[in-house]
Amino acid sequence: MAQKPIPPTLAAFDSLPDSALIDVKVVSGVFGCSENTAWRRYGALSIKVSPQQTRWRVADVRKALADLAKPGQAAA
């Protein structure tokens, strides 16, 4: 089975500024889940940048990751 290449934005996630916008592929890669699960769990954090494009702020994704790392916290 062929492996999918890692998107450059996901590879550079740690160096992105908090104001950067990322797509659902990167969000799903950060959380290690499918794109559908990313939409279900983190869709409320998304920003509609045009009628056909939705993005997430890196700061919001980092906060959600930090919340997951806290003991006793459930997924959003």
Secondary structure, DSSP 4 states (H G I P E B T S, - for coil): -PPPPPPHHHHTGGGS-TT-EE-HHHHHHHHTS-HHHHHHHHGGG-EEEETTEEEEEHHHHHHHHHHHHSTTPPP-
